[in-house]
Amino acid sequence: MAVNLSKNGPALTAAFKEVVDEKSNTNWALFTYEGNSNDIRLAEKGDGGLEELVEELNSGKVMYAFCRVQDPNSGLPKYVLINWTGEGVKDARKGICANHVSSMANFLKGAHVTINARGDEDVEPEVIMQKVAKASGANYSFHKEAPSRFQDSGPQGPVGSVYQKTNAMSEIKKTNKDNFWAQAEKEEEKRRQEERHKADEERQKMEKERKDREAKEAMQRDKRDKERSTQIDQQKKYQQQQDAESRDQERPRVEAASLISQRAVNPREMFKQRERGITPSDSDVPSGGPASPQPEEAPAANSYVQETAYEKPAQPPVEENNLYEGTADETPDRGTCARALYDYQAADDTEISFDPDDLITGIEMIDEGWWRGFSPDGHFGMFPANYVELI
């Protein structure tokens, strides 16, 4: 991840400007990270130069120091940038911070000398000042020249030289540092590749789980739709069966009503006339079609008809042509019997009511569509013939 200089930007910029300002007493500033984050903060600043700065370096942190020094050759101000990585910093953290060096160099711009340091021997003030002197590009001599170039000044000393003895340990440490930073960059790149690979695998796994979940939900929806369709078909079949049974139960009543409507003479009227002792003649039967009800004639003044007083006699009146005499209780033989197939409710007091499986006794088959007999409760009257089955 990139280094973050914006969070504490004003404080960082102010400390940097103090160091580069020659009129300011502050000649060094030290920057580090906030915990394990990539946010840079100001750690410390001061005016004691390199000697004071190196005392603030922490062996367990990664720090960046910017210091103003005086060139020993020219006396001009020079700026030193120190990239400090303590020996106690973990390798993973070192690899991450290795990518921040260039960003910090761009922020702390203007450095004449850049030093990558890991130990105290790398930040010795004398060593740093030697590098500053080399970076100045020239060695100045502050000895006063003789008044005359041609004046004999006596024996001359040995000629000076810029040769310096090579320190093998220092060169080895420098090489190790370069190798360390190169290795750290390789490890960081490898880590980023592993993270990208892991992220790709996680994304593929999530995509597969999503597709499996969608397929499972689609199968469940199809199953629910099939079950709902099956239930609807069963309900339709059941309703059709109920309708057929209703039609079968209604058919006998419709047939009875049709049979009654086709009669030329109303059987009830004929029975009433028989009970009053009147025998219907053929002239009373119309030639075709059902007879329309006619109002009964009023009885003569000297005659007495007990028609209105007739209400469900316990025993039928005795007629000359009646084929049944007595009641079912009085006669050991109950006569012609039939068992009810359907329930029937009497329309008036000339009919009887019964329920399915009831026994009808003393039946008189006086008409093709209507019979009369005794119901289980002892009432005597007419009933439709197709509602019963002879025993």
Secondary structure, DSSP 8 states (H G I E B T S, - for coil): ---B-STTHHHHHHHHHHHH-TTSS--EEEEEESTTSSBEEEEEEESSHHHHHHTT--TTSEEEEEEEEE-TTT--EEEEEEEEE-TTS-HHHHHHHHTTHHHHHHHTTT-SEEEEESSGGGG-HHHHHHHHHHHTS-----S---S-TTS---S------------HHHHHHHHHHHHHHHHHHHHHHHHHHHHHHHHHHHHHHHHHHHHHHHHHHHHHHHHHHHHHHHHHHHHHHHHHHHHHHHHHHHHHHHHHHHHHHH-SS-HHHHHHHHHTT----GGGS-SSS-----------TT-----TT----SS----TT-S--S-TTT-SS--S-EEESS-B--SSTTB--B-TT-EEEEEE--SSSEEEEE-TTS-EEEEEGGGEEE-
